[in-house]
Amino acid sequence: MNPKELAANKAVEYIKDGMIIGLGTGSTAFFAIQKIGEAVKKGLKVRAVASSLASTELAKQAGIPLAGMTEINRIDVTIDGADEVDESFNVTKGGGGALTREKILAFNSKLFIVIVDESKLSKKLGRFPVAVEVVPFGYNLAISHLVELGCKPVIRQRKDQFFKTDNGNWIIDCQFKEIDNPEELNKTINEIPGVIESGLFSSNLVHCVIAGYKNGSVKVLKQGN
């Protein structure tokens, strides 16, 4: 079985009847959505909020009941993938461009589970670029400030056009070297006018990391263990 699917299947075990669940975005979250859909067909009673239009459509296809964000006041469990996870539970996300909505779900979740395959585990963050969502107005000025932080920024493009998020904004992918203090870097990036959110999820947001391995094993890593 695909290591991503192994991790997703394990994460879905944390979902119980009556929960409001957050659905992540991306190739790993896809497996979780499919597994949740299978459980719903077998009688699991949940409502879900999705972090992107793509995940909303996947949830509909899987038969998962959806709730509007204004209809809820809590999220019990959110399951999402990641681009990279370090040893201290700091996470880089945003490869799918849904980082702002993903962070809203994570921040408001009683339990935020990150699911990955073993290739996403690192001693320190830095192998993958940090996605930064910016408003189009003055994006070039935001880029100049990001350069001062020591990264190589690239505006994300799709089909020769600037990639547009579900919020109507653009993504700047910032390649740093090793990131020693993800929480501080996240705060600094978010202080730049025009920046909506960075793809750095500090360890205080992440409760549990579930990693799938090529050999078929799964590791559940929890804060404090």
WOSUL-V734441 format. One line per field, one symbol per residue. phi: phi as a letter, one per 30 degrees, with the letter a starting at -180 (. if undefined). burial: # if it has 16 or more other ideal C-beta (glycine too) atoms within 10 Angstrom, else .. A space follows every 50 residues. Layout:
phi: ???
burial: ???
This chain:
phi: .eeddedddddddddbeidccccdbkdddeddddddeddddcjdcbbbbc caddddddddddiddccdddccbabdbccbdadabcdcidbcbkeciced dddddddccdbccccbcedcdbdbdkdcdcdbdbdddieddddddddddj ccdbddbbhibddcdddiccccccdcddcdbedddeddddddejddacdd cdddcccaccccbddjdbcccceic
burial: ..##########.##...########.##########.##...#.##### ##.###.##..#.#..........############..############ ######.##.#######..###..##########....#..##.##.... #.#..#........##..######.#..#..##.##.##..#.####### ###.########.....#.......
